[in-house]
Each structure stands twice: as structure tokens, then as C-alpha cells.
Amino acid sequence: MKRRELLKAALALPLLPMAVSANAWGLSSRTAVGKVTAWSRVRPGQAGWPSAAQWAELGERLGGRLLQPVSPFTKCGGSPSAECTEALRQIKNPYYIGDHPALTQTSGWVDAWTSQPSAWAVAAESTSDVVAAVNFARAHRLRLVVKGGGHSYQGTSAAPDSLLIWTRRMNRIELHDAFVGQGCGGRQEPQPAVSIGAGAMWVDAYDAVTTQAGRYVQGGGCMTVGVAGLVQSGGFGSFSKQYGTASAGLIEAEMVTADGKVLIANACTNPDLFWGIKGGGGGSLGVVTRLTLRTRALPDTFGAVFGAIRAASAEAYRALISRAVSFYAEALCNPHWGEQMVFRGDNVLRIAMVFQGLSKADAEAVWKPFLDWVASNRDYSYAERPQVLALPARHFWDAEFLRKHAPDVIVPDARDGAPRNHVIWSGDEGQVGQVLQGYRSGWLPSSLLRQGEQSRLVDALFACTRHFGVGLHFNKGLAGAPAAEVAAARDTATHPSMLDAFALAITGSETDPYFPGMPGPGPDVAQARDRARRIDACMDTLLKVAPGAGSYVSESNYFEPDWQRSFWGSNYPRLLAVKKRYDPDGLFFVRHGVGSEGWSEDGFSRA
């Protein structure tokens, strides 16, 4: 089970796979066209759906930026067209997928949802384009969808029969030496910051802030994730143990609310809305069009430690888990370290850690006691010999530097004319277009690292691996982070349990891409259901030592039964109040998003 390998052979940062289901392979995402009631949104063919003349008028108002998205895979029947052939060739290129308004970075989740294009899409280039789309949807009772990076595992950036607000072209980035939020003069100290358009990806933010300007902005690990979606969902990155969450680093946002107004949200202006978009989930409270995030001084080095250790028996594996847990508690639960250890079901421990602010020699000294213990015990061997690597922090996302010094760790967008900085970590390629089979997450409290509690955690981790593998993502919990970063994250809508969590446990699985119309049989549904069952058994076993654990909304179970508590905990009532104030009629709908309990699963009718 791997999800993401950041540096492999020179820099490594594997991440656990994702996985789960899709409507075409289980449940249907849409109901039959039927009677429209006062509480329904309209679909094509129903009374109230805009006429051709009304769509044409909207298109003129938008200067031609109104599209009818069509999947390139609809051209794959019979003799495949050139468009189909090119789409199949680019199926593992996330930049190609992101550039297509009909596609999403995950193609579905077995028994849950399937990626299907919207009926119409506004390819927004300005805030006024977003205002026009919101007003049109409100006037005609349309289902709205918002997509920037399109990375939602839950399928929230796609919906058939909808109007899509596609923000990818809103990708301007501007650096500030001394930014003060609107209305905050005299109440907020000027600070270095970066303003980023809603459709920008982290690859471009890192290029502008770190590679070009030598600063740091807290963002995500996967380079093609959209900036706006990550911030609104909480926003953990590889170095969150030092720099907190992306949402906590938000200074100000511009957004369009359900009434078509353009609002500024910050600590001084519309502070309730500002709090709500900091971890309350994207697409529920309005359409974010621009974000301004604080930037920080860059450390001298970033680095990685990676490897894999195989235990000769189940008993030895349990001892290895015990040693790894105690080592993490003693040496790694601090601001220097992030990313994960993956406890696989085949008695292998995979190490995929990153560090900041340490030299290579410093990092080697930290790991020496643990690796010496492994080497001294004949029950263990290396499935992948551990390596410690470091590089100047300014070059961590520097595509030209990586091309020269570590070409195997990146995969470029090889299309003609693609920006040179548009690369992905090679270990992320497996996620592109994936169909998820099962996925669960849960925050583990720092109390489990106490001496008297570690054995309970070890037993639960070992029992979990008898069903499926599990990764502990240490950077996705703020136990061990600086007090100031914990305090900043406390003032967000993200589930409060992350404040004292030492890690987010994630288990999941994915299979090959399959968009409707692609040739081939599609996902193996029986296999997917078996893996989903094993994933559930693994996480249910683990969370016996963390009852009531929250789940990270961006990386969570599609079938989460108590999603309000699981995703937001005690913050949910306040979030719901913000929703009712700024979107009282529920124009914005995201399944399992704030206020969605008042709607059907597909968001077309009142529950």
C-alpha cells in the first residue's frame, strides 16, 4: 500500500493509496427525470430548465466562456477517435485531466459515485464570471458544482445535470511584502503574504513563493491539488508539524455568496464567514475566488528518510511496531518531522518521513538508535535499505533542479507547450484517475504515545494489519507542533481532535482509472467490495483505542454515517449557523457538506 512517494532514489515521500467506488459500478448518482416540486432543482428536460436562448444569453454575457463539457471517452466506441486515443495516452497525466472540464482527478468510487460531466460549465476567468454563474443558477434553480483542482475523493467536484463553475483559469499569483487585511488597519500587523487565484495549483504556488522568492507557504503535498480546495478543507502538508495548517495561514479571502455579492472575509470583515471557510469544506458557503496566505521564512534544508523493513514473523512484526511507536514518541514527535510510517499487512514497515531545519548528519543521528536496533536483530531484513537525503529547501519544488539531480523522482507534463515547472512526484502517478475501492481515516490522540498507553496502540495497529495495511500520517495532527500554530489552527472549523492528534491514520485502496466510455470491463466490483470490507475491519479495530475519533473531511469514508460529528465535531453547530446566514436557501450543495442534511443524496430535492 503506497499513496505518495515524494523522493524515491533521491527524495522519497510515499503516500498511502486512495480507493473506493463509482456509480456506474454500483449505485446510480441520478434519479429519473420526474415532476419538479417547489423544493426541487431542475434537470435538463424538466420544466424550468433554461431555454437555448437563455443559455446563449449567459454565454454572451460571459464573453464565450460558457461550455458544454463532453468527456473525451465518449469518442471511444467503435473505431476510437483521435480525441479518445489522446485521452487514453494522457490518462496518468493529472495536468491533462485538470485541463479538461469534463474530467476529475479521481474517476470514481465503487458503489459510491462515478465521474460524470456537468451539463454546462462556466470557464471563469474573473470574479464577475463567477457572479454571473451564481446568479443564473439561483434564478433557474440549478444544481451548482465548483471545481478548481478537481481532487475530491468524495466526488464533490462533479455532478451530472449541473452547472459547473470551473475556476482553473483564475490562477494569478501575487506576492506581498506587507499585507494587511481589508478593514484591519491598526488591528493587524503587516506581514509577508501571497494572494492566489482560486484555480491555482500548489505546484505554481510553490514555484512562485519558494523556488522564485525563497519563502515558504503552507500547502499540500500533491502538486496538482487546488489551493482553494485544500485551504477550505483544512490543509495539511508535509511540514504541518512546524507550520500548522493551510487554513490557519489564511489571512483573507474574496468570495461570491449565494446572493451574488462579492465579499471580503477576514478576521475583521465578515469574520464568521472567514472562520467557516477555514476548514468548513469547499463549495458549501460560497465560491472562493481569491485567497491570501501568510508566507514564512524558509529553512535551510528539507529532507527525507525512507526505507522498508521486513519482519520474519508476526511476533517479530508486532515487536517492530512497538519499537517504531516508541521511537516516534521519543525522537520524532516534534516540529522537524512529518509524513508517515505505513504498517503493511505483509509484515513490512515502510518509512516515508520528511524533515525540515535539520542537516543530513542531524537526521542520521536521530535515526541511528532505531536503525541500529533493527540491524542487530536477525528477525529483520531490509525490503528497501534506509536512506537519508537532504537538499536546499529552495530547490524542494524546483523542477529544473530535480531534472538535473533527481530525474527519477518527478514525472513532467510532457505535452507540447506545458510549463516547465509542471511536474508531479513520481509516487503520485498511481493516484491519477484512480477508482477508489475503500477509504477510512481517523485522528489518534497523543495520549496513546504515553508509556502506559503505547501497548494498547501497538496491539491495535498489529490487529489492524491482519485485515489491511494502515499508514500513520504524522504531519496530519498537530501534537508536537509549536504552541502558536496549534492556537492558530484552533481558530478554524477543522475538527478539534486534530489539535491533540499525533497522527491521522489512513487506510485505503485504489484501482486503475475508469471514466464512463473508456474501453475495457471497468473496475472489479467483487474485489473492490472485498477490499472495502477489509479496510473497514482494519480501521474499526484500530479505532477501538480512539473511540469517537474525528476524520479528516478531505480524506474520509464516503459512507461515513455520522459525518457531521466525524468531520467537524463540536464545530458543526457554528458552521451550520454560518451556512444559514449566508446561504439560507441552500443554493450551494455538497454531499456530506455543511447543511446537506436538508437535501437528497444528489442535491436535487429537499430531504
C-alpha positions as CSV (number, residue, x, y, z in Angstrom):
1,M,0.0,0.0,0.0
2,K,1.6,3.3,-1.1
3,R,0.0,6.6,-1.6
4,R,2.6,9.0,-2.5
5,E,6.4,8.8,-2.8
6,L,8.0,12.1,-2.8
7,L,11.5,11.2,-3.2
8,K,12.5,7.8,-4.4
9,A,16.1,7.1,-5.0
10,A,16.9,10.7,-4.2
11,L,14.0,12.1,-2.3
12,A,11.1,9.9,-1.2
13,L,7.7,10.7,0.2
14,P,5.2,7.9,-0.4
15,L,1.7,8.4,0.5
16,L,-1.0,5.8,1.1
17,P,-3.2,4.9,-1.8
18,M,-6.7,6.0,-2.1
19,A,-9.6,4.0,-3.2
20,V,-13.3,3.4,-3.3
21,S,-16.4,3.4,-5.6
22,A,-18.4,4.6,-8.5
23,N,-22.0,4.9,-9.5
24,A,-21.6,3.1,-12.8
25,W,-20.3,0.1,-10.9
26,G,-22.9,0.1,-8.1
27,L,-25.3,2.9,-7.2
28,S,-26.6,5.4,-9.7
29,S,-26.0,9.1,-8.9
30,R,-29.1,10.4,-10.6
31,T,-32.8,9.7,-10.4
32,A,-35.2,9.5,-13.3
33,V,-36.5,12.8,-14.6
34,G,-39.7,13.4,-12.8
35,K,-42.0,16.0,-11.5
36,V,-40.4,19.2,-10.3
37,T,-41.7,20.4,-6.9
38,A,-41.2,23.7,-5.2
39,W,-38.3,22.1,-3.3
40,S,-36.5,20.6,-6.3
41,R,-33.7,21.8,-8.5
42,V,-34.3,21.3,-12.2
43,R,-32.6,18.9,-14.6
44,P,-32.4,19.0,-18.4
45,G,-35.7,18.2,-20.0
46,Q,-37.7,19.3,-17.0
47,A,-40.0,22.4,-16.8
48,G,-37.9,25.3,-15.7
49,W,-34.7,24.2,-17.3
50,P,-33.2,27.2,-19.1
51,S,-34.1,27.5,-22.8
52,A,-31.4,27.6,-25.5
53,A,-31.9,31.3,-25.8
54,Q,-31.3,31.8,-22.1
55,W,-28.1,29.7,-22.2
56,A,-27.0,31.7,-25.3
57,E,-27.6,35.0,-23.4
58,L,-25.5,33.8,-20.5
59,G,-22.8,32.8,-22.9
60,E,-22.8,36.3,-24.5
61,R,-22.6,37.9,-21.0
62,L,-19.6,35.7,-20.3
63,G,-17.8,36.5,-23.5
64,G,-17.9,33.0,-24.8
65,R,-16.7,31.3,-21.6
66,L,-19.8,29.1,-21.3
67,L,-19.0,25.4,-22.3
68,Q,-20.9,22.2,-22.7
69,P,-18.3,19.7,-21.2
70,V,-18.1,16.4,-23.1
71,S,-15.8,13.6,-21.9
72,P,-13.2,12.6,-24.5
73,F,-14.1,9.0,-23.6
74,T,-17.5,9.3,-25.3
75,K,-15.5,9.0,-28.5
76,C,-14.0,5.6,-27.7
77,G,-16.8,3.4,-29.1
78,G,-16.3,1.5,-32.4
79,S,-13.2,3.0,-34.0
80,P,-11.7,5.2,-31.3
81,S,-11.3,8.9,-32.4
82,A,-8.1,10.8,-32.2
83,E,-9.5,12.5,-29.1
84,C,-10.1,9.2,-27.4
85,T,-6.7,8.0,-28.3
86,E,-5.1,11.1,-26.9
87,A,-7.1,10.9,-23.7
88,L,-6.1,7.2,-23.1
89,R,-2.5,8.2,-23.7
90,Q,-2.8,11.0,-21.1
91,I,-4.8,9.1,-18.6
92,K,-2.0,9.2,-16.0
93,N,-1.2,12.9,-16.6
94,P,-3.0,15.0,-13.9
95,Y,-2.4,18.2,-15.8
96,Y,-4.3,16.9,-18.8
97,I,-7.2,15.7,-16.6
98,G,-7.3,19.0,-14.8
99,D,-7.3,21.0,-18.0
100,H,-10.5,19.1,-19.1
101,P,-13.7,20.4,-17.7
102,A,-15.4,17.0,-18.1
103,L,-12.9,15.1,-16.0
104,T,-11.9,14.8,-12.4
105,Q,-8.6,13.6,-10.8
106,T,-10.4,10.6,-9.2
107,S,-12.7,8.8,-11.7
108,G,-15.0,7.3,-9.1
109,W,-15.5,5.1,-6.0
110,V,-17.1,1.7,-6.3
111,D,-20.7,1.6,-5.0
112,A,-20.5,5.3,-4.4
113,W,-20.0,7.7,-7.4
114,T,-18.8,7.9,-10.9
115,S,-17.2,11.0,-12.5
116,Q,-19.7,12.5,-14.9
117,P,-19.6,15.9,-16.6
118,S,-21.9,18.8,-15.9
119,A,-24.5,19.8,-18.4
120,W,-22.9,23.3,-18.7
121,A,-19.7,24.9,-17.4
122,V,-18.6,28.5,-16.8
123,A,-14.8,28.6,-17.5
124,A,-14.4,31.5,-15.1
125,E,-11.6,34.0,-15.7
126,S,-12.8,36.7,-13.2
127,T,-14.9,37.2,-10.2
128,S,-17.6,38.7,-12.4
129,D,-17.8,35.4,-14.3
130,V,-18.5,33.6,-11.0
131,V,-21.1,36.2,-10.0
132,A,-22.9,35.7,-13.4
133,A,-22.9,31.9,-12.9
134,V,-24.2,32.1,-9.3
135,N,-27.0,34.5,-10.2
136,F,-28.0,32.3,-13.2
137,A,-28.1,29.2,-11.1
138,R,-30.1,30.9,-8.4
139,A,-32.6,32.3,-10.9
140,H,-33.2,29.0,-12.6
141,R,-32.9,26.6,-9.6
142,L,-29.8,24.8,-11.0
143,R,-27.5,22.4,-9.2
144,L,-24.2,24.1,-8.9
145,V,-20.8,22.5,-8.7
146,V,-17.4,24.2,-8.1
147,K,-14.2,22.7,-9.4
148,G,-10.6,24.0,-9.2
149,G,-8.1,21.2,-8.9
150,G,-10.8,18.5,-9.1
151,H,-9.2,16.3,-6.5
152,S,-12.2,15.5,-4.3
153,Y,-12.3,11.8,-3.3
154,Q,-15.9,12.3,-2.4
155,G,-16.9,13.3,-5.9
156,T,-17.9,16.8,-4.9
157,S,-16.3,18.5,-7.9
158,A,-18.5,16.7,-10.3
159,A,-22.3,16.1,-10.8
160,P,-24.4,15.3,-13.8
161,D,-27.2,17.7,-14.9
162,S,-25.4,20.6,-13.1
163,L,-23.9,24.0,-13.9
164,L,-20.1,23.8,-13.2
165,I,-18.2,26.9,-12.0
166,W,-14.7,25.9,-13.3
167,T,-12.1,28.2,-11.7
168,R,-8.9,26.7,-13.3
169,R,-8.2,29.8,-15.3
170,M,-8.3,32.0,-12.2
171,N,-4.7,31.3,-11.3
172,R,-3.0,34.6,-10.8
173,I,-0.4,34.7,-8.0
174,E,0.9,37.9,-6.4
175,L,3.4,38.3,-3.6
176,H,3.2,40.9,-0.9
177,D,5.9,42.2,1.4
178,A,3.5,43.7,4.0
179,F,-0.2,42.6,3.6
180,V,-3.0,43.9,5.9
181,G,-6.5,42.5,5.6
182,Q,-9.3,44.8,4.4
183,G,-10.8,46.7,7.3
184,C,-7.9,45.5,9.6
185,G,-5.8,48.7,9.6
186,G,-4.5,49.3,13.0
187,R,-5.6,45.9,14.2
188,Q,-3.4,43.7,12.2
189,E,0.4,43.9,11.7
190,P,1.6,43.9,8.1
191,Q,3.0,40.6,7.1
192,P,4.6,38.8,4.1
193,A,1.8,37.1,2.1
194,V,0.8,35.7,-1.2
195,S,-2.5,36.2,-3.0
196,I,-3.6,33.2,-5.1
197,G,-6.5,32.8,-7.6
198,A,-9.0,30.1,-6.8
199,G,-8.0,27.9,-9.7
200,A,-4.2,27.8,-9.0
201,M,-2.5,24.5,-8.1
202,W,0.1,24.2,-5.4
203,V,2.8,23.5,-8.0
204,D,2.5,27.1,-9.2
205,A,2.2,28.5,-5.7
206,Y,5.4,26.7,-4.6
207,D,7.2,27.8,-7.7
208,A,6.3,31.4,-7.1
209,V,6.8,31.5,-3.3
210,T,9.6,29.1,-2.7
211,T,11.6,28.5,-5.9
212,Q,11.5,32.1,-7.1
213,A,11.1,34.1,-3.9
214,G,12.8,31.9,-1.3
215,R,9.8,31.9,1.1
216,Y,7.5,29.2,2.4
217,V,3.7,28.9,2.2
218,Q,1.9,26.1,3.9
219,G,0.2,23.9,1.3
220,G,-0.4,20.3,0.3
221,G,1.9,17.5,-0.6
222,C,0.4,16.7,-4.0
223,M,1.4,19.4,-6.5
224,T,-1.7,19.3,-8.7
225,V,-4.2,19.8,-5.8
226,G,-6.0,23.1,-6.0
227,V,-5.1,25.8,-3.5
228,A,-8.7,26.9,-2.7
229,G,-10.0,23.4,-2.1
230,L,-7.1,22.4,0.2
231,V,-7.4,25.6,2.3
232,Q,-11.2,25.2,2.7
233,S,-10.8,21.6,3.8
234,G,-8.2,22.3,6.4
235,G,-5.0,21.9,4.5
236,F,-2.3,19.6,5.9
237,G,1.0,19.5,4.2
238,S,4.3,17.6,4.7
239,F,5.6,20.2,7.1
240,S,2.4,20.9,9.1
241,K,4.1,19.9,12.3
242,Q,6.2,23.1,12.0
243,Y,3.9,25.4,10.0
244,G,0.4,24.3,11.0
245,T,-2.5,24.0,8.5
246,A,-3.1,26.0,5.3
247,S,-6.5,27.2,6.6
248,A,-4.8,28.6,9.8
249,G,-2.4,30.5,7.5
250,L,-5.3,32.2,5.6
251,I,-5.3,36.0,6.1
252,E,-8.1,36.9,3.7
253,A,-10.4,35.5,1.0
254,E,-12.6,37.1,-1.7
255,M,-15.7,35.1,-2.3
256,V,-19.1,35.1,-4.0
257,T,-22.0,34.3,-1.8
258,A,-25.4,32.8,-2.7
259,D,-27.0,36.3,-3.3
260,G,-24.4,37.1,-5.9
261,K,-22.5,39.5,-3.7
262,V,-18.7,39.7,-3.7
263,L,-17.5,39.7,-0.1
264,I,-14.2,40.0,1.6
265,A,-13.7,37.6,4.5
266,N,-11.0,38.1,7.1
267,A,-10.6,38.5,10.8
268,C,-12.1,42.0,10.7
269,T,-14.6,41.8,7.9
270,N,-17.3,39.1,7.8
271,P,-15.3,37.1,10.5
272,D,-17.9,34.4,10.8
273,L,-17.7,33.6,7.1
274,F,-13.9,33.8,7.3
275,W,-13.9,31.2,10.1
276,G,-16.3,28.9,8.2
277,I,-14.2,28.7,5.1
278,K,-11.1,27.8,7.2
279,G,-11.7,24.0,7.2
280,G,-15.5,24.0,6.8
281,G,-15.2,22.3,3.4
282,G,-15.3,23.8,-0.1
283,G,-18.5,24.5,-2.1
284,S,-20.9,24.9,0.9
285,L,-20.7,28.5,1.9
286,G,-19.9,30.2,-1.4
287,V,-17.4,30.3,-4.2
288,V,-13.9,31.4,-3.1
289,T,-12.3,33.4,-5.9
290,R,-9.0,34.6,-4.3
291,L,-7.1,33.7,-1.1
292,T,-4.3,35.5,0.6
293,L,-2.0,33.3,2.7
294,R,0.9,34.2,5.1
295,T,4.4,33.2,3.9
296,R,7.2,32.3,6.2
297,A,11.0,32.3,6.3
298,L,12.4,29.3,4.5
299,P,14.6,26.8,6.5
300,D,18.0,25.9,5.1
301,T,17.1,22.3,4.3
302,F,14.3,19.9,3.6
303,G,15.0,16.2,3.5
304,A,13.6,12.7,3.6
305,V,14.2,9.4,5.3
306,F,12.8,6.4,3.5
307,G,13.1,2.6,3.5
308,A,11.3,-0.6,4.3
309,I,11.9,-3.2,7.0
310,R,10.6,-6.8,6.8
311,A,9.9,-8.9,9.9
312,A,10.4,-12.6,9.7
313,S,7.3,-13.5,11.7
314,A,4.1,-12.0,13.0
315,E,5.6,-11.9,16.5
316,A,8.6,-10.1,15.3
317,Y,6.4,-7.7,13.4
318,R,4.5,-6.7,16.5
319,A,7.8,-6.0,18.2
320,L,8.9,-3.9,15.3
321,I,5.6,-1.9,15.5
322,S,6.3,-1.4,19.2
323,R,9.8,-0.2,18.6
324,A,8.6,2.2,15.9
325,V,5.9,3.7,18.1
326,S,8.2,4.3,21.0
327,F,10.9,5.7,18.7
328,Y,8.4,8.1,17.1
329,A,7.2,9.2,20.6
330,E,10.8,9.8,21.8
331,A,12.5,11.3,18.8
332,L,10.1,12.3,16.0
333,C,7.0,13.9,17.6
334,N,8.3,17.5,17.1
335,P,8.2,20.3,14.5
336,H,11.1,18.9,12.5
337,W,9.3,15.7,11.2
338,G,6.4,14.9,9.0
339,E,4.8,12.4,6.7
340,Q,4.4,8.7,7.6
341,M,5.1,5.2,8.5
342,V,3.0,2.6,6.7
343,F,2.3,-0.7,8.5
344,R,1.6,-3.2,5.8
345,G,-0.3,-6.4,6.1
346,D,2.7,-8.5,4.8
347,N,4.7,-7.7,8.0
348,V,6.6,-4.8,6.3
349,L,7.1,-1.4,7.8
350,R,7.5,1.3,5.2
351,I,9.2,4.5,6.3
352,A,8.5,7.7,4.3
353,M,9.4,10.6,6.6
354,V,10.4,14.1,5.7
355,F,12.2,16.7,7.8
356,Q,12.9,20.4,7.8
357,G,15.5,22.5,9.5
358,L,18.0,19.6,10.0
359,S,21.1,18.7,8.2
360,K,21.6,15.3,6.7
361,A,24.0,14.5,9.6
362,D,21.4,15.7,12.1
363,A,18.7,13.4,10.6
364,E,21.1,10.4,10.5
365,A,21.9,10.9,14.2
366,V,18.2,11.0,15.1
367,W,17.5,7.7,13.3
368,K,20.7,5.8,14.3
369,P,19.3,4.2,17.5
370,F,16.3,2.8,15.7
371,L,18.3,1.5,12.7
372,D,21.0,0.1,14.9
373,W,18.3,-1.9,16.8
374,V,16.9,-3.2,13.5
375,A,20.4,-4.2,12.3
376,S,21.2,-6.0,15.5
377,N,18.2,-8.3,15.3
378,R,18.2,-11.3,12.8
379,D,14.4,-11.2,12.7
380,Y,14.5,-8.2,10.4
381,S,15.8,-7.5,6.9
382,Y,15.6,-4.6,4.6
383,A,13.0,-4.8,1.8
384,E,14.4,-1.3,0.9
385,R,17.6,-0.1,2.6
386,P,17.0,3.1,4.5
387,Q,18.4,6.3,3.1
388,V,18.6,9.8,4.5
389,L,18.6,12.6,1.9
390,A,18.7,16.4,2.2
391,L,18.7,19.3,-0.2
392,P,18.5,23.1,0.0
393,A,14.9,23.9,0.8
394,R,14.6,26.4,-2.0
395,H,15.0,23.5,-4.5
396,F,12.4,21.2,-3.0
397,W,9.8,22.1,-5.7
398,D,12.4,23.3,-8.2
399,A,11.6,21.3,-11.3
400,E,14.9,22.3,-13.1
401,F,17.0,21.3,-10.1
402,L,15.1,18.0,-9.8
403,R,15.5,17.3,-13.6
404,K,19.3,17.7,-13.1
405,H,19.9,16.0,-9.8
406,A,17.0,13.5,-9.3
407,P,15.1,13.0,-12.6
408,D,13.5,9.7,-11.4
409,V,11.5,11.4,-8.6
410,I,9.4,13.5,-11.0
411,V,7.1,13.0,-13.9
412,P,6.7,16.0,-16.2
413,D,3.7,17.1,-18.1
414,A,5.1,16.1,-21.5
415,R,2.5,17.9,-23.7
416,D,3.8,20.4,-26.1
417,G,3.9,23.9,-24.6
418,A,3.4,22.7,-21.0
419,P,5.1,24.9,-18.3
420,R,8.5,23.6,-17.3
421,N,7.6,23.6,-13.6
422,H,4.5,21.4,-14.2
423,V,5.8,18.1,-12.8
424,I,4.5,15.6,-10.2
425,W,6.2,13.4,-7.7
426,S,6.6,10.0,-9.4
427,G,5.0,8.3,-6.5
428,D,1.8,10.3,-7.1
429,E,1.2,8.9,-10.6
430,G,-0.6,5.9,-9.2
431,Q,-3.4,8.2,-7.9
432,V,-4.1,9.9,-11.2
433,G,-7.6,9.0,-12.4
434,Q,-7.9,6.3,-9.8
435,V,-11.1,4.5,-8.9
436,L,-11.3,4.2,-5.1
437,Q,-12.3,0.9,-3.5
438,G,-12.3,1.8,0.1
439,Y,-11.0,4.6,2.3
440,R,-11.1,5.5,6.0
441,S,-9.2,7.9,8.3
442,G,-9.2,8.8,12.0
443,W,-7.2,11.1,14.3
444,L,-5.2,9.3,17.0
445,P,-4.8,11.3,20.3
446,S,-1.4,12.0,21.7
447,S,-2.3,10.2,24.9
448,L,-1.7,6.9,23.1
449,L,2.0,7.8,23.0
450,R,2.3,7.8,26.8
451,Q,4.4,5.0,28.2
452,G,1.4,3.2,29.8
453,E,-0.8,3.5,26.7
454,Q,1.6,2.6,23.9
455,S,1.0,-1.2,24.2
456,R,-2.7,-0.6,23.5
457,L,-1.8,1.4,20.4
458,V,0.7,-1.3,19.3
459,D,-1.9,-4.1,19.8
460,A,-4.5,-2.2,17.8
461,L,-2.1,-1.4,14.9
462,F,-1.0,-5.0,14.7
463,A,-4.6,-6.3,14.7
464,C,-5.5,-3.7,12.1
465,T,-2.7,-5.0,9.8
466,R,-4.2,-8.5,10.0
467,H,-7.0,-7.1,7.8
468,F,-5.3,-4.5,5.7
469,G,-2.4,-2.0,5.8
470,V,-2.6,1.3,7.5
471,G,-0.5,4.5,7.4
472,L,0.1,6.9,10.3
473,H,0.4,10.4,8.7
474,F,2.2,12.2,11.5
475,N,2.0,15.6,9.7
476,K,-1.8,15.5,9.8
477,G,-2.1,16.0,13.5
478,L,-0.7,18.9,15.5
479,A,0.6,17.2,18.7
480,G,4.2,18.3,18.9
481,A,3.7,21.4,16.8
482,P,4.6,24.9,18.1
483,A,2.0,26.4,20.5
484,A,1.4,29.3,18.2
485,E,0.5,27.0,15.3
486,V,-1.8,25.0,17.5
487,A,-3.5,28.2,18.6
488,A,-4.0,29.4,15.0
489,A,-5.4,26.0,14.0
490,R,-7.8,26.1,17.0
491,D,-9.4,29.2,15.4
492,T,-10.5,27.2,12.3
493,A,-13.5,25.0,11.6
494,T,-11.4,21.8,11.2
495,H,-12.3,19.0,13.7
496,P,-10.8,20.0,17.1
497,S,-9.4,16.5,17.6
498,M,-6.6,17.2,15.1
499,L,-5.2,19.7,17.6
500,D,-4.0,17.0,20.0
501,A,-3.6,14.2,17.5
502,F,-0.1,12.8,16.9
503,A,-1.2,11.3,13.6
504,L,-4.0,10.8,11.2
505,A,-4.4,7.0,10.5
506,I,-5.4,6.3,6.9
507,T,-6.2,3.0,5.2
508,G,-7.4,2.8,1.6
509,S,-7.1,1.2,-1.8
510,E,-7.5,2.1,-5.4
511,T,-7.6,0.5,-8.8
512,D,-6.9,1.7,-12.4
513,P,-8.8,4.7,-13.9
514,Y,-12.1,4.1,-15.5
515,F,-14.2,7.0,-16.8
516,P,-17.5,6.1,-18.4
517,G,-16.9,5.3,-22.0
518,M,-13.4,4.0,-21.6
519,P,-12.7,0.7,-23.3
520,G,-12.4,-2.4,-21.0
521,P,-14.6,-4.0,-18.3
522,G,-14.0,-1.4,-15.7
523,P,-13.3,-2.0,-12.0
524,D,-13.5,-5.5,-10.5
525,V,-16.5,-4.8,-8.2
526,A,-16.2,-8.0,-6.2
527,Q,-12.5,-7.2,-5.5
528,A,-13.4,-3.7,-4.5
529,R,-16.1,-4.8,-2.1
530,D,-13.8,-7.3,-0.5
531,R,-11.1,-4.7,0.0
532,A,-13.6,-2.2,1.3
533,R,-14.7,-4.8,3.9
534,R,-11.1,-5.4,4.9
535,I,-10.4,-1.7,5.2
536,D,-13.4,-1.3,7.4
537,A,-12.3,-4.1,9.6
538,C,-8.8,-2.7,9.9
539,M,-10.0,0.8,10.9
540,D,-12.7,-0.4,13.2
541,T,-10.1,-2.5,15.0
542,L,-7.6,0.4,15.3
543,L,-10.2,3.0,16.4
544,K,-11.2,0.9,19.4
545,V,-8.3,2.7,21.2
546,A,-9.6,6.1,19.9
547,P,-13.4,6.0,20.3
548,G,-15.1,8.9,18.7
549,A,-12.1,9.9,16.7
550,G,-12.7,12.6,14.1
551,S,-12.0,12.1,10.4
552,Y,-10.3,14.5,8.0
553,V,-13.0,15.6,5.6
554,S,-10.7,15.6,2.5
555,E,-9.5,12.0,3.2
556,S,-12.5,10.2,4.6
557,N,-15.1,7.5,4.1
558,Y,-17.8,8.2,1.5
559,F,-20.2,6.2,3.6
560,E,-19.5,7.9,6.9
561,P,-22.8,7.6,8.8
562,D,-22.3,10.3,11.4
563,W,-20.5,12.7,9.1
564,Q,-21.3,16.0,11.0
565,R,-19.6,14.8,14.1
566,S,-16.9,12.9,12.3
567,F,-15.8,15.8,10.0
568,W,-16.3,18.8,12.3
569,G,-17.2,17.6,15.8
570,S,-18.2,20.4,18.2
571,N,-17.7,23.0,15.4
572,Y,-20.6,21.8,13.3
573,P,-23.4,23.8,15.0
574,R,-21.4,27.0,14.4
575,L,-20.7,26.1,10.8
576,L,-24.4,25.4,10.2
577,A,-25.3,28.8,11.6
578,V,-22.8,30.4,9.1
579,K,-24.4,28.4,6.3
580,K,-27.9,29.6,7.3
581,R,-26.8,33.2,7.4
582,Y,-25.0,33.3,4.0
583,D,-26.9,30.7,2.1
584,P,-30.4,30.3,3.7
585,D,-32.0,28.7,0.7
586,G,-29.2,26.1,0.2
587,L,-28.0,27.2,-3.3
588,F,-24.6,25.6,-2.6
589,F,-24.8,21.8,-2.0
590,V,-22.0,19.3,-1.4
591,R,-22.9,15.8,-0.3
592,H,-22.0,15.5,3.4
593,G,-21.2,19.2,3.4
594,V,-22.5,21.8,5.8
595,G,-26.3,21.9,5.6
596,S,-26.6,19.0,3.2
597,E,-28.7,17.0,5.6
598,G,-31.6,19.1,4.3
599,W,-31.3,17.6,0.8
600,S,-31.4,14.3,-1.1
601,E,-28.1,12.5,-1.7
602,D,-27.7,14.1,-5.2
603,G,-28.8,17.5,-4.0
604,F,-31.7,17.9,-6.3
605,S,-34.6,17.7,-3.9
606,R,-35.3,18.6,-0.3
607,A,-35.0,15.7,2.1
